[in-house]
Amino acid sequence: MGIKPRVETAFERLLFQSRWLMAPFYAGLALALLMLLAVFLRDLFYYVPKALMMGPGTGLSSNDAILAVLTLVDLSLAGNLLLIVMFSGYENFVSKLDLEGETDRPPWMGTVDFSGLKMKLIASIVAISGIQLLKTFMNIGKPGYSLNETEALWGVVIHLTFVVSGVLLALMDWLTSKTDKH
C-alpha cells in the first residue's frame, strides 16, 4: 500500500469524524427548546389569571383571548420546528439515534430525509408567519392600537415570500423525484 492511499484514507476518516462537530449545535437547540418552554409557561401564567377575572372591564376580551392562544400556538409550532430540526438533523448528518425498546418513538423519526426536513421547515415557517400576520390584523381597531401600514405590508410580503418559496421547494422536490437518478 502506497503513501497516497494511507493519507487519503486518514483524511477521509477525519472528514467523516468531523460530523460530530455538529453535535453541540443540536445540544444548543435543546437548550433553545428549554428557552421556548420558559417563555410559553411565562405567557401561560400571565394569560390564565386574566382570562379568569370576572366583572366589567376586567379580564380578557374574546379577541385578546384569541391573541393569547395564537401566541401560545406560535410558541408550540416553534418548539415543534426545533424538535424536527434537532432529530432529523442529528440523524441525517451526525448519527442514528439508538433508541431500541422505546415504545413512544414518533413514527416520523428516522424517516425524514433532507428533502422532508426542508418541507417541514418551510411549512412551519409559513404557519408561524401566518399566525404573526393574523395577530397583527386582529389588533386593528383595538383602542390605542395604531396600525403601522408599512410594517403590515412588509408582513404580508414576507409571508407571501415564504408561501411561494414553499411551493417552489415542493415543485423542485417533485421534479427531482421524476428525473432519472445519476
VENHU-V114380 format. One record per pair of residues at least 12 apart in sequence whose ideal C-beta (glycine too) atoms are under 10 Angstrom apart, sorted by the first residue. I is the first residue (numbers start at 0). J is the second residue. D is the distance in Angstrom with one decimal. If there is no record, write none. Layout:
i = (I I)
j = (J J)
d = (D D)
This chain:
i = (18 18 18 18 19 19 20 21 21 21 21 21 22 22 22 22 24 24 24 24 24 24 25 25 25 25 25 25 25 25 26 26 27 28 28 28 28 28 28 28 28 29 29 29 31 31 31 31 31 32 32 32 32 32 32 32 33 33 34 34 35 35 35 35 35 35 36 36 38 38 38 38 38 39 39 39 39 39 39 39 40 41 42 42 42 42 42 43 43 43 43 45 45 46 46 46 46 46 46 46 46 47 47 49 49 49 50 50 50 50 60 62 62 62 62 63 63 63 65 65 65 66 66 66 66 66 66 67 69 69 69 69 69 69 70 70 70 72 72 72 73 73 73 73 73 73 73 73 74 74 76 76 76 76 76 76 76 77 77 77 77 77 79 79 79 80 80 80 80 80 80 80 81 82 82 83 83 83 83 83 83 83 83 83 83 84 84 84 84 86 86 86 86 86 86 86 87 87 87 87 87 87 87 87 87 87 87 87 88 88 88 90 90 90 90 90 90 91 91 91 91 91 91 92 95 95 96 96 107 114 114 114 114 114 114 115 117 117 117 117 117 118 118 118 118 120 120 121 121 121 121 121 121 121 121 122 122 122 122 124 124 124 124 124 125 125 125 125 125 125 125 125 125 126 127 127 128 128 128 128 128 128 128 128 129 129 129 131 131 131 132 132 132 132 132 132 133 134 135 135 135 135 135 136 136 136 138 139)
j = (89 92 93 94 93 94 93 88 89 92 93 94 89 92 93 94 84 85 88 89 92 93 81 84 85 86 88 89 92 93 85 89 85 80 81 82 84 85 86 88 89 81 82 85 77 78 81 84 85 77 78 79 80 81 82 85 78 81 78 81 74 75 77 78 80 81 74 78 70 71 74 77 78 70 71 73 74 75 77 78 74 74 67 70 71 73 74 67 70 71 74 67 70 59 63 64 66 67 68 70 71 59 67 63 64 67 63 64 67 68 141 137 138 140 141 137 138 141 133 134 137 130 133 134 137 138 141 134 129 130 131 133 134 137 130 131 134 126 127 130 126 127 128 129 130 131 133 134 127 130 122 123 124 126 127 129 130 123 124 126 127 130 119 123 126 119 120 122 123 124 126 127 123 105 108 105 107 108 111 115 116 119 120 122 123 116 119 120 123 104 105 107 108 109 111 116 107 108 109 110 111 112 113 115 116 117 119 120 111 113 116 108 109 110 111 112 116 109 111 112 113 115 116 113 108 109 108 109 119 168 169 171 172 175 176 172 165 168 169 171 172 165 168 169 172 165 168 161 162 164 165 166 167 168 169 161 165 168 169 158 161 162 164 165 158 159 160 161 162 163 164 165 166 161 158 161 154 155 157 158 159 160 161 162 158 161 162 154 157 158 151 154 155 157 158 159 158 154 147 150 151 154 155 151 154 155 151 151)
d = (10.0 6.0 5.3 7.7 6.4 7.9 9.0 7.3 7.7 5.6 5.2 9.7 7.6 9.8 5.8 8.4 9.6 9.1 7.9 9.1 9.6 9.2 9.9 8.4 5.1 8.6 6.4 4.9 9.2 7.2 9.1 9.8 9.6 9.9 5.5 8.7 6.4 4.8 9.8 8.2 9.2 8.2 9.3 6.5 9.1 9.2 6.0 9.8 9.1 9.1 5.9 9.8 9.9 4.9 7.0 7.6 10.0 10.0 9.9 9.7 5.7 8.7 5.8 5.0 9.7 6.9 8.5 7.2 9.4 9.9 6.2 9.3 9.9 9.0 6.4 9.6 4.5 7.2 9.2 7.5 9.7 10.0 7.3 5.8 6.3 9.8 7.1 8.8 9.5 6.5 9.2 8.4 9.8 7.0 8.5 7.9 9.3 4.2 8.4 8.0 7.8 9.7 9.0 7.8 8.8 8.0 8.6 6.0 7.4 9.7 8.9 5.8 8.3 9.0 7.3 9.2 9.8 8.6 8.9 9.0 6.5 9.9 8.8 5.6 5.8 7.4 9.5 10.0 9.8 5.2 8.7 6.3 5.5 7.8 8.2 9.7 7.2 8.7 9.3 6.3 8.5 5.8 9.8 9.6 4.6 7.0 9.6 8.0 9.4 9.9 9.6 5.7 9.2 5.4 5.3 9.9 7.3 7.7 9.7 9.7 6.3 10.0 8.8 6.6 9.4 7.7 6.8 9.2 4.1 7.6 9.0 7.6 9.4 8.8 9.6 9.9 8.2 9.6 7.1 9.2 6.8 5.1 7.2 9.8 7.3 7.2 8.6 6.9 9.2 9.9 8.3 8.6 5.6 8.5 7.8 9.5 8.4 8.0 9.0 9.1 4.3 8.1 8.1 7.4 4.5 9.9 7.7 9.1 9.5 9.1 7.1 7.2 6.0 9.2 7.8 9.4 9.7 9.8 7.7 6.6 5.8 9.5 6.9 8.6 9.9 7.0 6.9 7.2 8.7 8.7 9.7 9.1 5.1 7.8 8.6 8.8 9.2 5.8 9.2 9.3 7.6 7.6 6.6 6.4 6.9 9.3 9.2 6.8 9.0 6.2 4.1 9.2 9.5 5.8 8.3 9.6 6.5 9.8 9.4 9.5 5.4 9.7 8.6 8.0 7.4 9.8 9.9 4.8 5.7 10.0 8.6 5.6 9.8 9.5 9.7 9.0 7.9 9.8 6.6 4.5 9.3 9.0 5.2 8.3 6.2 8.6 8.6 6.8 9.2 8.0 8.2 5.1 6.6 8.7 5.2 9.8 9.9 9.7 8.9 7.7 5.7 5.8 9.1 7.6 9.0 9.5 9.9 8.6)
